[in-house]
Amino acid sequence: MRAGEGTRLSQSVQILETDAYSVLGMAHLQQGTGDGAAEAVTYFTKCRDMCERIGHRLGTTVAESNMALSLAKSGRGSVVNTSDNLSKYDTMYQHCLAISSESSPNSISVGIRLADALMKEHHVCRANRFMRRVLEVSRRVHGADHDLTKRAAADYARYMKRYVVTVVDQGRQYHFEALRYTEGGTKCVVRGPIIQPRNEDSEQIYIMPVGQILLGVGIPVVVAGLRYSTDLNGKVGDLRSWVEEAGCFMVHFEDERLEPRPVRQEYLQIVFEMPELEDATDAAVCSKGSRERSSSGSDRGSPGPTHDDTSGMLTS
């Protein structure tokens, strides 16, 4: 055996061992119980410790993220900090690109997690664009039947849904999925009402005046109809918080030259399909934006309705 081969072989064995710990941890986590999640923490911790010993930076970051998720699901740890997750997965994705390419299985897998972290921080425009890119790459390189492609397609379809609320007599709220505008944008086609667990076959299609629907935090919008700050008309952004005092949503624009601005709902329209970007690629925009730490927590006021990705519902 040549000099150095023994060291490389030892490290390869250790990497296989970290993979085994990770698989065992995920198997326990997928049991869906608090005890299973607690057991998963043990295996992810072993994976993290071994990755640190052999200098496997990407493995360390993945294991730490899995540990945080398992602790939260076990009920024995704090709630996962979604802002920290966004930073971690962006670091992981940049590392994947540095050592391989965007078409590698690792890059696609981490990219899927990065898109999810973007959604949880209400960076919906970037999440939609980035996930579309991840799906296109996975479908082209690995085929439509690959597990990663199917997972990316399912997540992308989920991210493209736009949920709204209607308030009727006695202040009762009903949840609907907005599908498109009609009649010159004065009315909106919606499906619902949504009842959990959701059964779309039992829902109906309605056409509602736009004045009867309420948007929610986590929806991409375009500004339209402003008579004073007309430079904002046509600008696309995310609704990341509700400013109670002003009765407005705080809009964070894709054009990062623009500061976040409070805008009333009557000057906002839902973006159902993300428009093409000018002089930028989807990947570049996401890469730049995903490193941005969320500023939604600094906006004044309590949040308005929020989009819960896991349930497809709006919560107050």
N, C-alpha and C positions, 0 to 999 in steps of 0.2 A: 504494500500500500504506500503510495507516494505521500510525501510530507503535506499535511494540510487536508488530505482526504478524510482522515479520521475525524477531524474537527467538523468538516462539512457534513459528514454522515451523522455525527452526533446531533448537530443542529437540525438536520432533516427529521430525525427521529423525534426530537423535542417539539418541532412544529406539528408533526402528526399527533403527538400527545395533546398539544393545545387544541387541535381540531376535535379530538375525542372528547375532551372536557366541554367544549362548546356545544357539540352535538347532544351530549348528555344533559347539559343545562337547558337547551332548547326543548328537548323531549319532556323534561319535567315542567317547564314553563307552559307548554302547550296542553298540559292536563287541565288547565283552567281553574285550578284550586289554589287557595292560599298556601297550603302545605307544599303543593308542587312548586309554586313560585319560590317559597323559602328554600326548598332543596336546590332549586336552580341557582340561587345565589351562591351556594357552596361551590358548585361546579364552575360557574363563571368567575368566581374569585380565584380558583386554582388556575384557570385559563389565563386570567390577567397576570397573576404572579409569575407564571412560567414565561409569558410573553415579555414581561419586564426583564427577566433574567437573561433572555437570549437577544434582547434588543429588538423585538418584533413590534414596532411602534403602532402599525395599523391594527394588529391583533389586540394590543393593549387597549386602544381606543374603543374597538368594537366590544371587547369584554366589559369595559367600564360602563358603556351604554346599556348593555344587556343586564348588568348588575343593578343599575338604577331602575330599569323597567321592572325587573323581578322584585326588587324591594318594594316598589310602589304597589305592585299587584298582590304581594304577600300581606299587605297591611302593616308591615313592620318598618316601613321607611317613609320618607317624605314623598310628596307628589313630585313626579318627574319635572324638572325645569326645562320647559320646551325651548327656551332661548338658549340654554346651554347645549341642548341637543342639536339645535341648528348650527351652532358654532362647531361642535364636534364632527357632525356629519359633513360639513363643508370641508373641514381639515382632512377628513378621511377621503373625500372625493378628490380633492386636489392631490393627495398622496397617490391615489390610484392612477390618476392621469400621469403623474410624474414617473411612475414605474412601469406603466403599461399603456393602455389607450382607453378611450371611452367605450370601445366595443368589447372589452374583456368582461367576463362574468362578474368579477369582483366590482368593477366600475359600475356596471348596470345595477347590481344588487345594492351597492352603497348609494347610487343615484336615486333608486326608488325610496330609500330611507331619507335621503336629503329632501326629496320632493315632499314627503310626508311631514318632515320638520318644518318646511316652508309653509305648508298649509296650516299647521297648528299655530304658527305665528302670524297667520292671516296675510302672508305674502302670496296671495292667490294668483296674481298675474304671473309672477315668476314661476310659481309651482306649475301652473298650467303649461307655460311655454317649455320649461325644463323637462317636465314629464313627457310632453309630446316628443321632444328630442330623444329622450331615453327610449321611448317606445319605438320610434322610427329606427334607431340604431339596433336595438335588440331584434326587431322583426327582420331587418335586412341581413344581419350577420348570423343570427341563430334560428330564424324561421318563426312562423306564426304559432307553431305548436310547442315551442320551447317553454318550459315552466316560467322562466324569467319574463318572456314576452307576454305570457298569459297574465302574470301578476301585474306587469306594467300596464297592460291594456285595461285590466279591471280597476286599477287605481286611477288611471287617466279618466276613465268613464265616470268614476265617482267624483273626481275633482271638477268635472265639467258641469255637474248639476248645480242649479241655482235655486235656493229655497227662500220662500217668502212667507209672510204671515198676513192673514186677514183678520180684522177685528169687527165683530158683528154686535148685535144687541147684547146688552148687559156686560159688555167688555170681554166676551168670550173670544178666545183666539183659535184660529184654525190654520194648519200648516199645509202649504202647497209647494209643488215644484213648478217654478216658472219655466216655460218652454220657449216662448218667443213673443215679440210685440206684434200687434196687428192694428189695422185702421189708423195708419199714420203715427203709430206710437202712443195713441191715446188709450189703448186697451192692451191687456196682457193675457196670453193664453196660458192657463195653468192646469196642472193635474193634481187631483186630490179629492177630499182632504186626506192627509197622510196620517195613518194610525199605525202604531208599532205593535207587533212586528209588521213591517210594511208588506202589503200585497198590492202591487200595481194593477193587477187584473181587476181588482174590486174598486179602483178609483175611476173617477170620471174627469172629462175635459170640460173646463169652463172658460169663458171669456169675461174678464173683469176690467172695469175702468182702473187705470193706474192709480187713481186716488184712493182706491179701496185696499191696496196692498202695501205692506210695510217691508222695506228691505231689512237686511240684518248684517251685522259685522261678519266679514269673511266673504263678501261678494265683490267681484270685479265690476267696476262701473266706468262710464264715460260721462264727463260733464257736458251739459247742453242747456242753452237758453239763458245763460247769465247775461245781464244787461250792463254790468259794470266791469267786473274782472273778466272781460271777454277773451283775454289771452288764455284762460283756462278751458274755454269751450273746445271740445274735441279731445281733451286730455284724458287718458286712461289711468286708472289707479285702483287701489284696494280700499275697502272700508275696514279700518282696523280698530276703531273705537267710536263710542258715542259721547258727545259732549253735552251733558245734561243741561248746563246753564244756557247754552245757545240753541238747544234743540236741533243740533246738526250732527252729521257724521264727520269724523276726521278722515279725510281722504289723503292717502300717501300715493303720490303719482309715480308712474313708471319713469317719467322724465325726471331724473334725480337733480336737475338744475332747479326744480320747483320745490319749495318748502311744502310740507303737509298743510292742508287748509281745511277749515270747517266749511261744509257745503250742505245746504238744506236738500232734503230728498227730492223736492219738486224739480231740482236742477240736475238730477242724476238719473241715468238710464243703465239698466243691467247690460253687461257685455256677455253675450252668449257664446260668441266665437272670438278668440283673441285676434285682433288685427295684426297684420304683418308689421314687423319692426323695420325702421329705416336705419341703414348704416350700422347694423349690429346683428350678430347671430344670436339665436336663442341661448346657446351655451355660454356665450360671453356675458350676456345680460345676467343670466342666473349666477354665473361664477362671481360676478361683481356684487350682485345683490345679496347672495346667500351669506356673504361674510359680514353683512350689516347686522348688527344686533338690534333686536326689536325695540322700537321706541314707543310702542303702543301703551305701555304701562305708564309713561310719563304724561299722557294726555289727560286733561282734566275730565272729571265727571265719571259716572258709572257707565259700563258698557251697555249698548242697546242689545237687541236680540243677537245671538251668536249662532254660527253654523257649527253643529256637532257632526264631524265627518263620520264617526262610527255609527251613529244612529240615523243620519239623514234628517235630523230634526232641527228645529230652531228652539233654543232655550233662552229664557229671559234672565 
